Amino acid sequence: QVQLGESGGGLVQAGGSLRLSCAASGIIFSAYTMGWYRQAPGKQRELVATITTSGSTNYADSVKGRFTVSRDNAQNTVYLQMNSLKPEDTAVYYCNAERKQIGATYWGQGTQVTVSS
């Protein structure tokens, strides 16, 4: 059974930092592109950052220079370091695992991030 478990969300003041973690089980973690997405109230889910199996990263323009995605294949964990947080970063953040070659994609349950002004 595949499980993606996010942690590290919470309430932080604008300008602060948070580090999200997503621990995966039930998949060959190193074979999956891992991603972070977010969904704010009344809005569609949007891409935040992805990291491929080779470590290449991609970021939404709104978070470039502030967020950093990384992965630890030995720990089956992907991280999202979020610095200089803004109120508009408030959302539920979801972890995603994707392996296009086999048409597999999985989602975590989400973790709430709230940034106060």
TORGUZA-324710 format. One record per atom (N, C-alpha, C): residue in three letters; x, y, z. Coordinates in steps of 0.1 Angstrom, whole numbers, plus 5000, padded with zeros to 4 digits. Atoms other than C-alpha are relative to their C-alpha. Layout:
<rs>
ALAXYZ/...
</rs>
This chain:
<rs>
GLN500849885000/GLN500050005000/GLN500950125000/VAL499249885001/VAL501450344990/VAL499550105010/GLN500349894991/GLN501550615016/GLN501050114998/LEU499249885000/LEU502850965014/LEU499550085012/GLY500449934987/GLY502851145048/GLY500750135001/GLU499449874999/GLU503451515049/GLU500050045015/SER499949944986/SER504551695081/SER500750134999/GLY499249875000/GLY505952035091/GLY499250124998/GLY500849885002/GLY503052265084/GLY499750075013/GLY500449934988/GLY501752525108/GLY499850144997/LEU500349865001/LEU501252885115/LEU501350085002/VAL498849924999/VAL504053135109/VAL499850144996/GLN500149865004/GLN504453505106/GLN500750034986/ALA499449965012/ALA505253675073/ALA501550025002/GLY498649994999/GLY508953655066/GLY500749895007/GLY499550124993/GLY509353335086/GLY500349884990/SER499650125007/SER510352985075/SER499349885005/LEU500550134997/LEU508952635075/LEU500749904991/ARG499550115008/ARG510252305064/ARG499049895000/LEU500950125001/LEU507852045051/LEU500849884996/SER499550135003/SER508651685049/SER498949914995/CYS500950105005/CYS507051395030/CYS500749874999/ALA499450134999/ALA507851045039/ALA499249904991/ALA500750095009/ALA506950785013/ALA500349855003/SER499850144998/SER506450415016/SER499149924990/GLY500750085009/GLY505250134993/GLY500350034985/ILE499649975014/ILE506950274962/ILE501649995000/ILE498649995002/ILE510450254948/ILE500350154999/PHE499949854999/PHE511150614959/PHE500950064990/SER499049945009/SER514250674938/SER499550004985/ALA500550015014/ALA512250594906/ALA498950104997/TYR501149915001/TYR509650864912/TYR500550155000/THR499949864999/THR509651234904/THR499150045012/MET500749954988/MET508551404937/MET499650154998/GLY500449865002/GLY506551724938/GLY499250055012/TRP500849934990/TRP504951974961/TRP499050084992/TYR501149925005/TYR501552124952/TYR499350075011/ARG500849934989/ARG499352364971/ARG498650044995/GLN501349955003/GLN495752464972/GLN499550095010/ALA500549904991/ALA494452784987/ALA498449994999/PRO501550005000/PRO490752824996/PRO499450074987/GLY500649945012/GLY488652884965/GLY500850004987/LYS499150015012/LYS491552814941/LYS500349864997/GLN499650145004/GLN492752524921/GLN501449975005/ARG498750054996/ARG495652314931/ARG501150044990/GLU498949965009/GLU498952444917/GLU501349945004/LEU498650054998/LEU502452324913/LEU500850105008/VAL499149924992/VAL504952454938/VAL501549974995/ALA498650045004/ALA508152254930/ALA500049854997/THR499850145003/THR509251924916/THR501549975000/ILE498650045001/ILE512451724918/ILE500049864994/THR500050135007/THR513251444894/THR500949905006/THR499250114995/THR514951114899/THR501550045000/SER498649955002/SER518251284888/SER500350125008/GLY499849894991/GLY517751574912/GLY499850144993/SER500449875007/SER516651834886/SER498850065007/THR501149944993/THR514352084901/THR499350104991/ASN500849915007/ASN511552304889/ASN499150075010/TYR500749924990/TYR509752584907/TYR499050094993/ALA501049895005/ALA506652804902/ALA500750135002/ASP499449875000/ASP507653154895/ASP499850075013/SER500349934987/SER505953274927/SER500849965012/VAL499250054989/VAL508353074949/VAL501550004997/LYS498650005004/LYS511553094930/LYS500950095009/GLY499249924992/GLY514353214952/GLY499750005015/ARG500550014986/ARG512353154984/ARG499949855005/PHE500250154996/PHE511652774984/PHE501049924993/THR499150105005/THR513952484979/THR499549865002/VAL500450144999/VAL512952124972/VAL501349924999/SER498950095000/SER515251844980/SER499549865003/ARG500450144997/ARG515151464984/ARG501149925006/ASP499150104994/ASP516851195004/ASP499549864997/ASN500450135005/ASN516550864986/ASN500249895011/ALA499750104989/ALA518050675016/ALA498950005010/GLN501049994990/GLN515250805038/GLN498650004994/ASN501350005007/ASN512450795011/ASN499250135004/THR500649884995/THR511751155020/THR500350124990/VAL499849885008/VAL511251475000/VAL499750125010/TYR500149884992/TYR511551825016/TYR499750124992/LEU500249875006/LEU510352175009/LEU500450105011/GLN499649894991/GLN512252445027/GLN499450134994/MET500749885004/MET510152765026/MET500550115008/ASN499549884993/ASN511753095035/ASN499350124995/SER500649875003/SER510553455034/SER498549984996/LEU501450035003/LEU506953335036/LEU499250125000/LYS501049895002/LYS504153555025/LYS498649955003/PRO501450044997/PRO500453555034/PRO499449934988/GLU500550075012/GLU499753444998/GLU500549864999/ASP499650145000/ASP501653125005/ASP499149915008/THR500950084992/THR498853015028/THR499249914991/ALA500650105008/ALA497452695015/ALA500249865007/VAL499750144997/VAL497252315020/VAL501049964990/TYR498950045009/TYR500452175007/TYR499949854999/TYR500150155003/TYR500351824991/TYR501349954994/CYS498950075006/CYS503151584983/CYS499549914989/ASN500350085011/ASN503051404950/ASN501149924996/ALA499050095006/ALA504951104936/ALA499549964986/GLU500450035013/GLU504851044899/GLU501049924993/ARG499150085009/ARG506350784876/ARG499249984987/LYS500749995012/LYS505150854841/LYS500149874992/GLN499750125008/GLN506650534826/GLN499049895003/ILE501050104997/ILE504050324844/ILE498750065003/GLY501249934998/GLY501350584847/GLY499550005014/ALA500350004986/ALA501550594884/ALA500150145006/THR500049874992/THR500750904906/THR499349985013/TYR500550014986/TYR500150924943/TYR500050145007/TRP500149884993/TRP499151204966/TRP499949985015/GLY500150004986/GLY499551275003/GLY498750065004/GLN501349954994/GLN496751395026/GLN500150155001/GLY499849864999/GLY498151745028/GLY500350055014/THR499749944987/THR499451975055/THR499750154998/GLN500449865000/GLN498152325063/GLN501250095003/VAL499049894998/VAL500552625060/VAL499250135001/THR500749874999/THR499152955073/THR501150105003/VAL499149894998/VAL501153275070/VAL499350125004/SER500749884996/SER499953565090/SER500850134997/SER499349875003/SER500653925081/SER500350095012/
</rs>
